[in-house]
Amino acid sequence: MARFAANLTYLFTEMPMLQRFAAAKRAGFRGVEILFPYDLAVKELSQAAQAAGVEFVLMNTPPPNWAGGPRGFAAEPGNESRFRGDFDRALRFGRALGVKHLHVMAGKAQGGLARRTFVENLKWACARDARTSLTIEPMNRNDMPGYFLDSFELAAEILDEVGAPNLGLQFDVYHAQMIHRDALTVWQRHAPRVRHIQISDWPSRHEPRQGDIDFAELFHAIDAAGYRGWVSAEYTPRSSTEAGLRWLRLA
């Protein structure tokens, strides 16, 4: 049975961030993730999670310029020093929060040199702290034009090339459907590599079970594969967060 987490960057935005932890627990979530928590104090975030009784599941690296800025540098030739400095900051932040996974964002790049840069940066990051679980996530180029990691096949090749036990795949259902038009087949092909799952419907990015993806079948396949990690709700609610949580009660 999947363990569900709430992405607090998108859910419960009707209230301030530090109040969203308790709201997520009341709604039935056992974990939370925040894409870029760096603007808040570690102590406040940690206290909010502990008080609510939820686990901090995932955050992104590097620290962002969230308002329209770059989404990572790991695959960008020439930005190795920036990536590594930002990664160390994110690593310290994640350790203090007890975050389970750090998602390493590739950034915008293309070509063989970008691939080599991504692989070398990932090898460096994995060796930086072998106890920390890292993930990489393919993203579709409609939503993220120019993003280097734009297919699950490429992600599988990168994971094999890096060959680190603390690096795995972040499976975002929306991106899998958007890139390959068949999230279920993508899951079946890559399930052994998956460390973390994020869900939303498609073609909109709203609540599960309201679009073209058969989530009953997908959840069954996830259970059948023996997946024991987190499944995080990462979507924009159609109205209020609470009004759209029927899918969670049915899962």
Buried (B, 14 or more C-beta within 10 A) or exposed (E): EBBBBBBBBBBBBEEEBBBBBBBBBEBEBBBBBBBBBBEBEBEEBBEBBEEBEBBBBBBBBBBBEEEEEBBBBBBBBEBBEBBBEBBBBBBEBBBEBEBBBBBBBBBBBEEEEBBEBBBBBBBBBBEBBEEBBBBBBBBBEEEBEEBBBBBBBBBBEBBEBBEBEBBBBBBBBBBBBBBBEEBBEBBEBBBEBBBBBBBBBBEBBBBBBBBEBEBEEBBEBBEEEEBEBBBBBBBBBEEEBEEBBEBBEEB
